[in-house]
Amino acid sequence: MATKDTKGGKGGAGAKGGAKGGAKGGAGAKGGAGAKGGGAKGGAKGGAKAGAKSGGAKGGREKRARGPHAGAGTPAPAPRMKDFYATTVRERLQQQFGFGNPHEIPTLEKIVLNVGVGEAVKQPRLLDAAIEELGLITGQQPVRRKAKKSIANFGLREGQEIGASVTLRGARMWEFLDRFISVSVPRIRDFRGLSTRSFDGRGNYSLGIKEQMIFPEINYDEIEQIHGMDITFVTTATRDDVAFALLKELGMPFRTDEKRSPKAAATAA
């Protein structure tokens, strides 16, 4: 009997020890879980703080980049060339041609720039580059032009995009004319003056530019191909001699040693 009780006591002690060990193990597991939870919470808090700091820095940069410029809210000044036309050119033309009605005095109606890229049939990216450059020059988004008919010898199909054009009016027209006369024309290579034979008989003047690099907005290191463009100055004049006088008074550097076309001479007479 004694041996049995001893065995039973040993079994009870083993049971108590197992219970204590289990309790300790459970407490240890809880402590581990708590440590893990604390680490996760701490990591989340640290990440949130870092994210807030970085977000604040980014937000600050974007706010500074998008902030209003110094002249925001102030009206844009009138174009210098437009003021010169209103104060000086109109009076000179009225005295020269004897216009009785002020509405008869001619003025510049619009300027049209046209760029043709024949290589765009095989390399469309050349047209994209030309459109981007034309937009830099004029400050206005160009319009893509498509072929009106198919030409088999050139591999051209009707509807293909082969050029771009821009029509300037108002303040942009006067600003472009000012920059063209003051900055771009003097940069033409071997420049001797603009031809006086490019009037169409109805008071409009057209000229061709061989290189787009004469415009200061074009960066020589970024161009892919040298191309030219056609520029047409449309006036409200109905005669070539009146249009010639208008453009000359505005500052167009025409050649002085060139004879005018017979049509223009007959119109002036």
C-alpha positions as CSV (number, residue, x, y, z in Angstrom):
1,M,0.0,0.0,0.0
2,A,2.8,2.3,0.9
3,T,4.5,1.8,-2.4
4,K,1.2,2.6,-4.1
5,D,0.8,5.9,-2.2
6,T,4.3,6.8,-2.9
7,K,3.8,6.3,-6.5
8,G,0.6,8.2,-6.4
9,G,2.4,11.1,-4.6
10,K,5.0,11.1,-7.2
11,G,2.4,11.2,-9.9
12,G,0.6,14.1,-8.2
13,A,3.8,16.0,-7.9
14,G,4.6,15.4,-11.6
15,A,1.1,16.6,-12.4
16,K,1.7,19.8,-10.4
17,G,5.0,20.3,-12.0
18,G,3.6,19.8,-15.4
19,A,0.9,22.3,-14.6
20,K,3.4,24.8,-13.4
21,G,5.6,24.3,-16.5
22,G,2.6,24.7,-18.7
23,A,1.6,27.9,-16.9
24,K,5.1,29.2,-17.3
25,G,5.2,28.2,-20.9
26,G,1.9,30.0,-21.5
27,A,3.2,33.1,-19.8
28,G,6.3,33.0,-21.9
29,A,4.2,32.6,-25.0
30,K,2.1,35.6,-24.0
31,G,5.2,37.7,-23.3
32,G,6.6,36.8,-26.7
33,A,3.4,37.7,-28.4
34,G,3.3,41.0,-26.5
35,A,6.9,41.8,-27.5
36,K,6.0,41.0,-31.1
37,G,2.9,43.2,-30.9
38,G,4.9,46.0,-29.3
39,G,7.5,45.8,-32.1
40,A,4.8,45.8,-34.7
41,K,3.1,48.8,-33.1
42,G,6.4,50.6,-32.8
43,G,7.2,49.9,-36.4
44,A,3.8,51.1,-37.5
45,K,4.2,54.3,-35.5
46,G,7.7,54.9,-36.8
47,G,6.6,54.3,-40.4
48,A,3.7,56.6,-40.0
49,K,5.9,59.4,-38.7
50,A,8.4,58.9,-41.5
51,G,5.7,58.9,-44.0
52,A,4.2,62.1,-42.6
53,K,7.6,63.7,-42.7
54,S,8.3,62.7,-46.3
55,G,4.8,63.5,-47.3
56,G,5.1,67.0,-45.8
57,A,8.4,67.5,-47.7
58,K,6.9,66.4,-51.0
59,G,3.9,68.5,-50.4
60,G,6.0,71.5,-49.6
61,R,8.0,71.1,-52.9
62,E,4.9,70.7,-55.0
63,K,3.4,73.8,-53.3
64,R,6.5,75.9,-54.0
65,A,6.7,74.6,-57.6
66,R,3.0,75.4,-58.3
67,G,2.9,78.7,-56.5
68,P,1.9,81.9,-58.3
69,H,4.6,83.8,-60.1
70,A,5.5,87.4,-59.3
71,G,3.3,88.9,-61.9
72,A,0.2,86.8,-61.2
73,G,-3.0,88.8,-61.2
74,T,-1.6,91.7,-63.1
75,P,-2.7,92.3,-66.7
76,A,-0.3,91.5,-69.5
77,P,1.3,94.5,-71.1
78,A,0.3,95.5,-74.6
79,P,2.6,94.3,-77.4
80,R,5.3,96.9,-78.2
81,M,4.7,96.5,-82.0
82,K,1.0,97.1,-81.6
83,D,1.6,100.3,-79.7
84,F,4.1,101.4,-82.4
85,Y,1.5,100.8,-85.1
86,A,-1.2,102.7,-83.3
87,T,0.9,105.7,-82.5
88,T,3.2,106.1,-85.5
89,V,2.5,103.8,-88.4
90,R,-1.2,104.7,-88.9
91,E,-0.5,108.4,-89.1
92,R,2.3,107.9,-91.6
93,L,0.2,105.7,-93.9
94,Q,-2.7,108.2,-93.7
95,Q,-0.4,111.0,-94.8
96,Q,1.3,109.0,-97.5
97,F,-1.8,107.7,-99.2
98,G,-4.3,110.4,-98.2
99,F,-6.9,108.1,-96.5
100,G,-9.9,110.1,-95.5
101,N,-11.6,107.3,-93.6
102,P,-9.6,105.9,-90.7
103,H,-11.0,102.4,-91.5
104,E,-9.1,102.5,-94.9
105,I,-5.8,102.5,-93.1
106,P,-4.4,98.9,-93.6
107,T,-3.3,96.8,-90.7
108,L,-1.9,93.3,-90.2
109,E,-4.7,90.7,-90.0
110,K,-2.9,87.4,-89.3
111,I,0.4,85.6,-89.7
112,V,0.4,82.0,-91.0
113,L,3.4,79.7,-90.5
114,N,3.5,76.4,-92.5
115,V,6.0,73.6,-92.2
116,G,6.1,70.6,-94.6
117,V,7.9,67.4,-93.6
118,G,8.0,65.1,-96.6
119,E,10.1,62.5,-94.7
120,A,7.2,62.1,-92.3
121,V,5.7,59.5,-94.7
122,K,8.5,57.0,-93.6
123,Q,9.5,58.6,-90.3
124,P,6.5,60.0,-88.4
125,R,8.7,61.1,-85.4
126,L,10.2,63.8,-87.6
127,L,6.8,65.4,-87.8
128,D,6.4,65.3,-84.1
129,A,9.7,67.1,-83.6
130,A,8.8,69.8,-86.2
131,I,5.4,70.3,-84.4
132,E,7.2,70.7,-81.1
133,E,9.6,73.2,-82.5
134,L,6.9,75.2,-84.2
135,G,5.0,75.4,-80.9
136,L,8.1,76.7,-79.2
137,I,8.6,79.4,-81.8
138,T,5.0,80.6,-81.9
139,G,3.8,79.8,-78.4
140,Q,0.7,78.2,-79.8
141,Q,-0.2,74.6,-80.5
142,P,0.2,73.8,-84.2
143,V,-2.4,72.0,-86.3
144,R,-1.4,68.8,-88.2
145,R,-2.0,68.9,-91.9
146,K,-2.9,65.9,-94.1
147,A,-2.3,65.1,-97.7
148,K,-5.3,66.0,-99.9
149,K,-4.5,63.4,-102.6
150,S,-2.3,60.3,-103.1
151,I,0.9,60.6,-105.1
152,A,2.3,57.2,-106.0
153,N,5.8,58.4,-107.0
154,F,6.3,59.9,-103.5
155,G,4.7,57.0,-101.7
156,L,2.1,59.4,-100.4
157,R,-1.5,58.4,-99.6
158,E,-4.5,60.6,-99.0
159,G,-5.0,61.5,-95.4
160,Q,-1.4,61.0,-94.3
161,E,0.0,63.7,-92.0
162,I,2.9,65.5,-93.8
163,G,3.0,68.9,-92.2
164,A,1.8,71.4,-89.6
165,S,0.7,75.1,-89.6
166,V,-0.1,77.8,-87.1
167,T,-2.3,80.9,-87.5
168,L,-1.4,83.8,-85.2
169,R,-3.8,86.6,-84.5
170,G,-4.1,89.4,-81.9
171,A,-1.3,89.8,-79.3
172,R,0.6,86.7,-80.3
173,M,0.8,87.9,-83.9
174,W,2.3,91.3,-82.8
175,E,4.7,89.6,-80.4
176,F,5.9,87.2,-83.1
177,L,6.3,90.0,-85.6
178,D,8.4,92.0,-83.1
179,R,10.7,89.0,-82.3
180,F,10.9,88.1,-86.0
181,I,12.1,91.5,-87.1
182,S,14.3,92.3,-84.1
183,V,15.9,89.0,-83.4
184,S,15.3,86.3,-86.0
185,V,15.9,88.1,-89.3
186,P,19.4,89.5,-88.3
187,R,20.4,85.9,-87.6
188,I,19.8,84.7,-91.2
189,R,23.0,83.6,-92.9
190,D,24.3,86.0,-95.6
191,F,21.3,88.2,-95.1
192,R,21.0,91.0,-97.7
193,G,17.4,92.0,-97.2
194,L,14.0,90.5,-97.8
195,S,12.7,90.2,-101.4
196,T,10.1,92.7,-102.6
197,R,8.8,90.4,-105.3
198,S,6.9,88.1,-102.9
199,F,3.5,89.9,-102.9
200,D,0.6,88.1,-104.3
201,G,-1.2,91.1,-105.8
202,R,-3.8,91.3,-103.1
203,G,-1.8,92.8,-100.3
204,N,-0.3,89.6,-98.8
205,Y,3.4,88.9,-98.4
206,S,5.1,85.5,-98.2
207,L,8.6,84.4,-97.5
208,G,10.5,81.2,-97.0
209,I,12.9,80.4,-94.2
210,K,15.6,77.7,-94.9
211,E,16.6,77.0,-91.3
212,Q,14.5,77.0,-88.1
213,M,17.7,77.8,-86.1
214,I,17.3,81.5,-86.7
215,F,14.7,81.6,-84.0
216,P,16.3,81.9,-80.5
217,E,13.7,79.5,-79.0
218,I,15.4,76.6,-80.8
219,N,18.3,74.8,-79.1
220,Y,20.8,73.7,-81.7
221,D,21.9,70.6,-79.6
222,E,18.3,69.2,-79.4
223,I,17.2,69.4,-83.1
224,E,16.9,66.2,-85.1
225,Q,16.7,67.7,-88.6
226,I,17.2,71.1,-90.2
227,H,14.0,72.2,-92.0
228,G,12.5,75.4,-93.3
229,M,9.1,77.0,-93.2
230,D,6.8,79.4,-95.1
231,I,5.6,82.6,-93.4
232,T,2.7,84.6,-94.8
233,F,1.7,88.0,-93.6
234,V,-1.9,88.7,-94.4
235,T,-2.9,92.4,-94.4
236,T,-6.2,94.2,-94.9
237,A,-4.7,96.2,-97.8
238,T,-6.1,95.5,-101.3
239,R,-3.0,96.7,-103.1
240,D,0.6,95.6,-103.0
241,D,2.1,99.1,-102.7
242,V,0.0,99.8,-99.6
243,A,0.9,96.5,-98.0
244,F,4.6,97.1,-98.9
245,A,4.4,100.5,-97.2
246,L,2.7,99.0,-94.1
247,L,5.3,96.3,-93.6
248,K,8.2,98.7,-94.3
249,E,6.9,101.1,-91.7
250,L,6.6,98.2,-89.2
251,G,10.3,97.6,-89.7
252,M,10.6,94.8,-92.3
253,P,14.1,95.0,-93.8
254,F,13.4,94.9,-97.5
255,R,16.1,95.0,-100.1
256,T,16.7,98.5,-101.6
257,D,18.6,97.4,-104.7
258,E,15.9,95.1,-106.0
259,K,13.4,96.1,-108.6
260,R,9.8,95.4,-107.7
261,S,7.7,93.1,-109.9
262,P,5.9,94.5,-112.9
263,K,2.5,93.6,-111.4
264,A,3.3,95.6,-108.2
265,A,4.6,98.6,-110.2
266,A,1.4,98.6,-112.3
267,T,-0.7,98.4,-109.2
268,A,1.1,101.3,-107.6
269,A,0.7,103.4,-110.7
